[in-house]
Amino acid sequence: MNREMLPELYKILIITLSDRAFDGTYEDRSGPAAEELVKGFFNRMSWKYLTDRIILPDDSAMLHDTLVKAINDYDVIFTTGGTGIGPRDITVETVKPLLSKEIPGIMEFIRVKYGASKPNALLSRGVAGVAGRCLVYTLPGSVNAVKEYMEEITKSLGHAIEMQYGIDTHLKH
């Protein structure tokens, strides 16, 4: 494997979408949970990383502008919140048009796995995909759901990152 093609430092952005966390009504817990799990993954891989975390209101224009600027600066972006069916849930509609390639399998698997025992999990509309060379994953806003999603996402995240940098670990030399 040609590891020198990979960056020396991975940049990860975590965006929490929540009107109430943005205005200070309550503390964001899903963003820090996602950050903790991301750090655990990169530490296990022994890859150097930098995480940034921001909170936005449930505002499509603000999310769109933030993503357009971030896609070229980050290797992986995770969003938390806004993946449900409520009137303020705008994450999926905002993210999806920015993806050049969707990765439906991971989110479909997560919905089926957790929906089998928690039918409300089937209401999540989260998406995953590629925008430029950046991987984007949209997670629900609950801490428990973030943990469940990240448990599954991190199983293929290393391979997904390598593929984004043109490293095909399927090839055997």
N, C-alpha and C positions, 0 to 999 in steps of 0.2 A: 504494500500500500504506500502511496506517495504522500506521506504526512506533511511534507513541506508545503503542500498546496493549501493546507489549512491555516487559518489565522493563528497568530501567537496569543491573541487575546480575543475572546468572544464577547460581544456586546449584546446584552439582553434587556429588553424593555418590557415592563409590566404596567399595563394601563388598567386602572379600576374605573369602571363606569357606574356612577351612583350619584344621583342628585343630592341625597342626604349626606353621604360621606364628603362630597365636594363642598357643601355649605356648612359642614361641621356639626350637623345634627347627630351623627354618630361616627365612631371611629372605623376606618377601613380595616377589616380583618382579612378579607380574601386576597388582597394584594400582597400583604406581608406573608400569608400562608403560601402563595404561589412563589414568592421570592425565596422563602426558606427551602422549598422543594427543588427549585431550580438550582440553588447553591449546592444542595446535596448531590444532585445529579452531576454537576460540573466538577465537584470535589471528587466524587467516585471515579470520574473519567480522568482525573488529574489534568484537566484542561483549565487554563487561566481564563478568568471571566470578569466582567464588570456588569453589575445590574443597576438599572435605573427604574424608578417607580414613580408614576404620576397618577393623580386622581382627576377625572373629568366628570362633568355632569352628563346625564343621558342626552347628549346633544350631537346629532349626526354630523353637523358641519365642523364642530370642534374635533370630533374623533377623526373625521376624514382628513382635515388639515394636519393633525398630529401624525397620523399614519403616513401620509404622503411624504412628510419631512423625515420620518423615522425609518422608512423602508430601506433607504440607501445607507443609513448609519448603523443599523443593527442587524445582527445575525438571526435573532429570534425575537418575536414579539408575542406576548401573551396578553389577552384582555380578560378581565373578570367582570361579569355582570352584563345585563342587557341581552341575554340569549333566549329569554323566555317568550311568552306570547302576550305580555302586557303592553299597554299603549305606549309606554316609554322605552320598551325594549327595542333598541335601534342598532345594536352592534352587528348583527348578522347582515342586515341590509346595507350597512356602511362598509363592512369589510369585504364582503363577497365580490363586488365589482373591481376591487383592487387586486384580487388574486389572478395570477396568470395561469396557475394550475391549482385545482382543488384536490385535496387529499381526503376523500369522503370516508374511507374505510375506518380510520381511527375513531372518528366521532360516531359513526354508525355502530361500531363495536361497543363503544362505551355506553351508548344509549340502550342497546340491547342487554348488555351485561347487567347494568344497574337497574334498568327498567323492569327486568324480570322480577326483582324483589321490591322495587320502589316505582310503581307505575308513573308517578309524577315526573320521574327522570326522563320519561319519553316526551315530555313537553319541551325539553331543551332543544334548541335549534342550532347549537354551536357548529362552527365550521373550522376546517384547518386547510392550509394551503401555502402556496409559494407566491410571493410578490417580489419580483426581481430575484435576488439571492437570499431574501429574508423568508424564514418560516414564520407563519402566523397561525396562532391557535386561539380560539375564542372559548373561554370557559364560563360556566355559570358563576353567579356571585356568592354562593354560599361556601363557607370554609370547607364543609364536608365534601361538597361536589368538587371543589378545587383539588382536594386531596385525591379523590377517586379518579378524576380526569388525569391528573399529573402522574399517578401511579401507572396508568396505561400509556400515556404519551411518552414518558421517559424510557419505556421499553424499546421504542424505535427512534428516539430523538437523535442518538449518536449516529445511527445509520443515515437518517434524514439529513443531518448536517453534512456528513461526508458526501452524500450524493449531491448536495447543493454546490459543493466545491469540486465536483467532477471526479470524485474518488469512487470507483465501483468496486466494492468489497465482494461482489459476486464473482468477479474474475479470479481464477486460480492460475497462478503462474508456475 
